[in-house]
Amino acid sequence: MSSLRQSEIKRKTNETDISVFINLDGNGISEIDTGIPFLDHMLNQISSHGLFDLKIKAIGDTHIDDHHTNEDVGIALGKAFSKALGERKGISRFGHFFAPLDEALVQVTLDCSGRPHLSYDLQLKAPRIGNYDTELVREFFIAFVNNSGITLHINQIRGSNSHHIVEACFKAFSRAMRMATEIDPRRSDSIPSSKGMLEKQ
């Protein structure tokens, strides 16, 4: 198994130009500029609490709205995770975490299974957090799971403040991803599946 679990993805369309670098075995160092300040804040949570080194640069048609850039960053980050995981040898595969933030509590449970699926249950009362459309949270995670090949369940246990709920979600996601992608020393050179393989995206 390679000691370097890193990848770089470059993705350019007529709507966005995005580059992503990730090191799964990092120290939580991030350099992120998507042109969407709230999304930058959430991506920093993924890096900081997941201990992933993460560099993301995105240029998009945010003069129209944030939808394309938000979605395409999810696509590129999902591809980067999948590429860095490679055959997924040795990983713990499953991850879960409850993250509180003041009155909010969010549970994230996931499986790096190679089978993309999202169950999303956040009740966000505010249509916007600053200038960020709260509908885009779900769109980000749809894009991520479809391109990373993970099964992801996001459940809001409680909460009323939309900012707190979303931030708790990203923190729980980052810790669950850290748990799932870390190497299990008891099977460090085998694929964690009774089938002997996990699908790659």
C-alpha positions in Angstrom: 0.0 0.0 0.0 1.3 3.4 -0.9 2.3 5.6 2.0 1.0 8.7 0.1 -2.7 9.0 0.1 -2.9 12.2 -1.8 -4.6 13.4 -5.0 -5.2 16.4 -7.2 -8.2 17.1 -9.3 -8.6 19.8 -11.9 -12.0 20.3 -13.4 -12.9 23.0 -15.9 -16.3 23.7 -17.5 -18.0 26.7 -19.1 -19.3 27.6 -15.7 -16.4 26.8 -13.3 -12.7 26.2 -13.1 -11.7 24.2 -10.0 -8.6 22.7 -8.6 -8.5 20.5 -5.5 -5.6 18.9 -3.6 -6.1 16.6 -0.7 -3.8 14.7 1.7 -5.8 12.2 3.7 -3.0 11.8 6.2 -2.4 15.5 6.9 -2.6 17.9 9.8 -5.7 19.9 9.0 -3.9 22.6 7.0 -6.2 24.3 4.5 -6.0 26.9 1.8 -9.5 27.5 0.4 -10.9 30.1 -1.9 -14.2 29.2 -3.7 -15.6 32.7 -4.0 -18.4 31.7 -1.6 -17.3 32.7 1.9 -19.7 30.5 3.8 -18.7 27.4 1.7 -15.1 28.3 2.4 -15.9 28.3 6.2 -17.5 24.8 5.9 -14.7 23.4 3.8 -12.3 24.6 6.5 -14.2 22.6 9.0 -13.7 19.4 6.9 -9.9 20.1 6.8 -9.6 21.1 10.5 -11.6 18.4 12.1 -10.9 15.7 9.6 -7.1 16.4 9.7 -7.1 16.5 5.9 -4.7 18.9 4.2 -6.9 20.6 1.7 -6.2 23.2 -1.0 -9.2 24.3 -3.1 -9.3 27.1 -5.7 -12.5 27.7 -7.6 -13.5 30.4 -10.1 -17.1 30.3 -11.1 -20.1 32.2 -12.4 -21.1 33.5 -9.0 -22.3 36.7 -10.6 -25.3 34.5 -11.7 -25.6 32.6 -8.3 -23.6 30.2 -6.2 -25.2 27.0 -7.4 -22.8 25.9 -10.1 -19.7 26.7 -8.0 -21.1 25.0 -4.9 -22.1 21.9 -6.8 -18.8 21.6 -8.8 -16.7 22.0 -5.7 -18.6 19.0 -4.3 -18.0 17.1 -7.5 -14.2 17.9 -7.5 -13.8 17.2 -3.8 -15.6 13.9 -4.1 -13.4 12.8 -7.0 -10.3 13.9 -5.0 -11.3 11.8 -2.0 -12.0 8.7 -4.2 -8.7 9.0 -6.0 -6.8 9.5 -2.8 -8.4 6.3 -1.3 -7.5 4.3 -4.4 -8.5 0.7 -3.9 -9.5 1.6 -0.3 -7.2 -1.0 1.1 -6.8 -1.0 4.9 -9.4 1.7 5.6 -11.8 1.4 8.5 -14.5 2.1 5.9 -17.3 3.0 8.3 -17.5 6.3 10.2 -20.0 8.1 12.5 -20.1 11.1 14.7 -22.4 13.3 16.7 -21.4 17.0 16.7 -23.0 19.5 19.0 -22.9 23.3 18.4 -24.8 25.2 21.1 -28.4 24.1 20.7 -27.8 22.1 17.5 -26.9 18.4 17.4 -26.3 16.6 14.1 -25.4 12.9 13.5 -23.5 11.7 10.4 -23.0 8.1 9.6 -21.2 6.9 6.4 -19.7 4.0 4.6 -16.9 4.3 2.0 -18.7 1.5 0.1 -18.3 2.6 -3.5 -22.1 2.9 -3.6 -23.2 6.5 -3.7 -26.3 7.3 -1.6 -27.5 10.4 0.4 -30.1 10.4 3.1 -30.4 14.1 4.2 -32.5 15.3 7.1 -31.6 18.9 8.0 -34.5 21.2 8.8 -33.2 24.6 7.9 -35.7 27.4 8.6 -33.6 30.2 7.3 -33.5 30.5 3.4 -30.0 32.0 3.6 -27.0 32.1 5.9 -25.5 35.4 5.1 -25.6 35.3 1.3 -25.5 31.5 1.1 -28.7 29.7 0.0 -29.3 27.0 2.5 -30.7 24.7 -0.3 -27.1 24.4 -1.5 -26.0 22.4 1.5 -27.9 19.4 0.2 -26.7 20.0 -3.4 -23.1 20.0 -2.1 -23.5 16.6 -0.4 -25.4 15.1 -3.4 -22.4 16.1 -5.7 -19.9 14.8 -3.1 -21.5 11.3 -2.6 -22.1 10.8 -6.3 -18.4 11.4 -7.1 -16.8 9.8 -4.0 -18.8 6.7 -3.9 -19.9 6.9 -0.2 -23.2 6.1 1.5 -24.0 9.1 3.7 -26.7 9.6 6.2 -27.1 13.1 7.8 -29.6 13.4 10.6 -30.5 16.5 12.6 -31.2 15.5 16.2 -32.1 19.0 17.3 -31.4 22.6 16.6 -33.1 25.9 15.6 -30.3 28.2 14.3 -29.5 27.3 10.7 -25.9 28.4 10.9 -25.3 26.2 14.0 -27.1 23.2 12.3 -25.1 23.4 9.1 -21.8 23.9 10.9 -22.5 21.0 13.2 -23.3 18.9 10.1 -19.9 19.7 8.5 -18.1 19.0 11.7 -19.8 15.7 12.2 -19.1 14.8 8.5 -15.4 15.7 8.9 -15.0 13.5 11.9 -16.9 10.6 10.4 -14.8 10.8 7.2 -11.6 10.9 9.3 -12.8 7.7 11.1 -13.7 5.9 7.9 -10.6 6.8 6.0 -8.1 6.0 8.7 -6.1 2.8 8.3 -7.2 -0.1 10.5 -3.9 -1.7 11.6 -5.5 -5.1 11.8 -6.2 -5.1 8.1 -3.7 -2.6 6.7 -3.2 -4.4 3.4 -6.6 -5.8 2.7 -9.9 -4.4 1.3 -12.6 -4.1 4.0 -15.2 -6.1 2.2 -16.3 -9.7 2.3 -16.5 -9.4 -1.6 -12.8 -8.6 -1.8 -13.4 -5.3 -3.5 -15.0 -1.9 -3.2 -16.3 0.0 -6.2 -14.2 3.0 -7.2 -15.7 6.1 -8.7 
